[in-house]
Amino acid sequence: MNEQLTKLSTQVASGALTRREFISRAAALGVTAAVANAMLSSTAQAEEAKPVVGGTFRMGLTGGESTSTQDPALWASHVPLAIGRLWAEPLLRQLPNGELSGLVAESWEGSSDAKVWRFKIREGIKFSNGQVVTAQDALRTMERHSNEDSKSGALGIMRNIESMRTDGDDIFEVTLKIGNADLPYLLVDYHLMIQPDGGFDNPNAAIGTGAYVLETDEPGVRTTAKRRDDYWGGTQEEVAHYDNIEIIVLNDATARTAALQSGQVDVINGVEPKIAKLMDRAPNLQVRNIAGRGHYVFIAHVDTTPFDNNDLRLALKYAVNRQEMVDKILQGYGTIGNDMPVNAAYPLFDDTIPQREFNLEKAAEHYKKSGHDGSSIILRTADGAFPGAVDAAALYQQSCQAAGIPLEIKREPNDGYWSEVWNVQPFSCSYWSGRPVQDQMYSTAYLSTADWNDTRWKRDDFDAMLLEARAELDPAKRKEIYSKMGRMINEEGGVIVPMFNDYVDAISSEVQGYNDDPNASLMNWYAFKNTWKA
Amino acid sequence: MHPIVTLVAQRLALGILLLFAASVLIFAGTTMLPGDVAQQILGQGATPESLANLRAELGLNDPPVARYFNWLGGVLQGDLGTALTNGRDIAESIGGRLKNTMFLAFWAAVVSVPLALFLGLLAVRYKDKWPDKLISAVTLTTISIPEFMLGYILMYWLAVKLRWFPSVAILNDSMSLLEKLNAIAIPVIVLTLVVLAHMMRMTRAAILNVMQSAYIETAELKGLGMLKIIRTHAFPNAVAPIVNVVMINMAYLVVGVVVVEVVFAYPGMGQYLVDHVTKRDVPVVQAVGLIFAAVYIGLNLVADIVSIITNPRLRHPK
């Protein structure tokens, strides 16, 4: 028995088994979970104690274009972000367990009303051009992303800032209009990379505090980087083992798979659920999936007929066969949604909110009650709305039909979908990548004044609760408020959430030290740190 | 003046006119597409302010006609401008991509053109016998399979199973010629299989057509061997239509291989163009469009000149 257990725990350390699988198998061998866990951590430590330094880490990634830049303000797809992680760092990062950890900022503290936040800049760290990082650089970075000329993707989350200042060389201070206990989480945003003088001189220069400097950068093709000797990291979370990093853009799914299988890259992202199970059987590689906060949605504008009728919205919500969608669209690589944009992957989530079940009778009943005239309800979709969006719409149409709801699908071109259909047409398919905390998810898309309020959800009582929770420092009270908000959206909102998608990546078995991270793909794009090749 | 010189001069003048027309069409087409470059860059994360700021910075608030003439003024002075999306110099970015595209097209042509001609001649020699049927069956099958499918099949066998060649055809400057050829081996095979049938069938048809002529019968009666008749009597008279088809396929190898580029992540012009059309980056689309149009016009011109040179009646007009 002992031998078997040892073998199993080594498998966990090398990533072939998940912790949960290990514990259940250990239980089958008659070992309690506590003992199994202890055993696991001792093996894991023994394994992790000998990382190999050196080598080249090669990533084959989807989501890159020849049009992309090194200006963090304009990053909107995966590859620019993955490259950005190499050369730049924000003030803080979020760890896999949801907690924060300092990068450019060494420590931080908020005032008791969560209105004033002070960040202490890590002492003596340098940009890759040799310049020492000061609070002034942090201040200028935040200014560039929030001033009136800003074209930054982070502009939306900077709105609540009233003023910013530095206090000496090492303290950067932010004062908010309304207190926000989650402010540090907002500054994790990948657009907010600290650049010398905020990047005002040359936002494209790719000079930051990251562990690597770019050597070649062909947008949409290939980027290489080499390790900086003067990188400040070395703590447990921030170790750079590899000498070189190579990122190859492989937008074609088959090309990505073949590159991993033929050993041309060490990790890939965006494994299609369709082939993930087959791939996992292949030798020398493993598929890693992790439930995240990203979700696929059908969004109805609650201020537009016929969706301004809550009975119709409820009818549409009851008519979704969520489990079928998770099984058929995500091939099981996901979890069912509950018509609200948050799930258990968020801190302070209330898991006692009842799950809405697939119920055709209730759908038919609410549909009848809504007094809808029976004309077609048009759902707009496109392949690019989310992977499998067209098929998901077709499944949805079938189940709606069974409830007597006349849903019609209108297929739109991918090109221009985000400017012409999403947030424009009253009922369409879309996706949300998750946010670090509930406050940010709700402020991004469910606050009356939010730029991306794609369901036109404008409720004063909801806004008031959001602001109240934001300034509340007692987690129990916040959780209660978030629970109320979640229930409200679930009952009355315009968002229909059939599923939360997993991040599905694949890594070569040579890669060691890989940890799943629910924040984003490939260890929240930090896979180049902390891992090594055997 | 020699008629060929006149023809070339006429064609070149016409070509320049055509390039202008193409640039107007491309500009109008890209401008008419829904959404502009600012919206495409910011995507789902756009806010009204960031859109307005980006538009102002990129000069998108000028009327389209003014933007077109600005661009035209630059091009006439040899300045292709900078990409709206990432601010890189267009001429420089295109330079590298064009080199790659030409490299792939060149080697695909070096393999496929002689092979197609040879197979065509062979098919004529054994007309209606099994080699003819086999050649036609195989080449028609490969042209009928979509390119990406051919790519995947070859990738599976040659890259994943046998590991002879890499599945990713990314080139860089530190590679030797041999390494580069190794990297593009599978794409070259795919492209060869795709263009082979067209050229082979045209060679076969054109030569068979000539073979009906009286002078071939004479040659046969003189006692010449079949291959010699084909080589010295039939082929020179069939060159014009064959060259036309070869040129069309060469043009295809330069401008039409975006699918192969995507499958093998090859950094050529096609992927570059598609990315910039998606982002509505008009100056880049214009520049690439002009190059593609120029390639078509140039290769057609070559085809015409070759047909004149090989035809004594056109070479020495009365």
HADDOCK unambig.tbl for C-alpha pairs under 7 A between the chains (distance, minus, plus):
assign (segid A and resid 65 and name CA) (segid B and resid 275 and name CA) 6.02 0.50 0.50
assign (segid A and resid 66 and name CA) (segid B and resid 272 and name CA) 6.06 0.50 0.50
assign (segid A and resid 66 and name CA) (segid B and resid 275 and name CA) 6.25 0.50 0.50
assign (segid A and resid 67 and name CA) (segid B and resid 85 and name CA) 5.50 0.50 0.50
assign (segid A and resid 67 and name CA) (segid B and resid 86 and name CA) 5.74 0.50 0.50
assign (segid A and resid 67 and name CA) (segid B and resid 275 and name CA) 6.60 0.50 0.50
assign (segid A and resid 67 and name CA) (segid B and resid 276 and name CA) 6.46 0.50 0.50
assign (segid A and resid 68 and name CA) (segid B and resid 85 and name CA) 6.80 0.50 0.50
assign (segid A and resid 68 and name CA) (segid B and resid 86 and name CA) 5.79 0.50 0.50
assign (segid A and resid 69 and name CA) (segid B and resid 86 and name CA) 4.94 0.50 0.50
assign (segid A and resid 74 and name CA) (segid B and resid 42 and name CA) 6.67 0.50 0.50
assign (segid A and resid 76 and name CA) (segid B and resid 42 and name CA) 6.66 0.50 0.50
assign (segid A and resid 149 and name CA) (segid B and resid 53 and name CA) 5.61 0.50 0.50
assign (segid A and resid 150 and name CA) (segid B and resid 50 and name CA) 5.96 0.50 0.50
assign (segid A and resid 150 and name CA) (segid B and resid 53 and name CA) 6.45 0.50 0.50
assign (segid A and resid 151 and name CA) (segid B and resid 50 and name CA) 3.95 0.50 0.50
assign (segid A and resid 151 and name CA) (segid B and resid 51 and name CA) 6.66 0.50 0.50
assign (segid A and resid 151 and name CA) (segid B and resid 53 and name CA) 5.64 0.50 0.50
assign (segid A and resid 151 and name CA) (segid B and resid 54 and name CA) 5.57 0.50 0.50
assign (segid A and resid 152 and name CA) (segid B and resid 50 and name CA) 6.33 0.50 0.50
assign (segid A and resid 153 and name CA) (segid B and resid 42 and name CA) 6.83 0.50 0.50
assign (segid A and resid 153 and name CA) (segid B and resid 45 and name CA) 5.88 0.50 0.50
assign (segid A and resid 153 and name CA) (segid B and resid 46 and name CA) 6.72 0.50 0.50
assign (segid A and resid 221 and name CA) (segid B and resid 267 and name CA) 6.16 0.50 0.50
assign (segid A and resid 250 and name CA) (segid B and resid 265 and name CA) 5.82 0.50 0.50
assign (segid A and resid 252 and name CA) (segid B and resid 262 and name CA) 6.41 0.50 0.50
assign (segid A and resid 252 and name CA) (segid B and resid 263 and name CA) 5.92 0.50 0.50
assign (segid A and resid 255 and name CA) (segid B and resid 263 and name CA) 5.73 0.50 0.50
assign (segid A and resid 255 and name CA) (segid B and resid 264 and name CA) 6.42 0.50 0.50
assign (segid A and resid 258 and name CA) (segid B and resid 160 and name CA) 6.28 0.50 0.50
assign (segid A and resid 258 and name CA) (segid B and resid 167 and name CA) 6.52 0.50 0.50
assign (segid A and resid 259 and name CA) (segid B and resid 167 and name CA) 5.86 0.50 0.50
assign (segid A and resid 259 and name CA) (segid B and resid 168 and name CA) 6.45 0.50 0.50
assign (segid A and resid 261 and name CA) (segid B and resid 160 and name CA) 6.08 0.50 0.50
assign (segid A and resid 262 and name CA) (segid B and resid 159 and name CA) 6.16 0.50 0.50
assign (segid A and resid 262 and name CA) (segid B and resid 160 and name CA) 4.70 0.50 0.50
assign (segid A and resid 262 and name CA) (segid B and resid 163 and name CA) 6.72 0.50 0.50
assign (segid A and resid 415 and name CA) (segid B and resid 278 and name CA) 6.63 0.50 0.50
assign (segid A and resid 416 and name CA) (segid B and resid 34 and name CA) 5.90 0.50 0.50
assign (segid A and resid 416 and name CA) (segid B and resid 35 and name CA) 6.08 0.50 0.50
assign (segid A and resid 418 and name CA) (segid B and resid 43 and name CA) 6.19 0.50 0.50
assign (segid A and resid 418 and name CA) (segid B and resid 44 and name CA) 5.74 0.50 0.50
assign (segid A and resid 419 and name CA) (segid B and resid 35 and name CA) 6.02 0.50 0.50
assign (segid A and resid 419 and name CA) (segid B and resid 39 and name CA) 6.62 0.50 0.50
assign (segid A and resid 451 and name CA) (segid B and resid 47 and name CA) 5.95 0.50 0.50
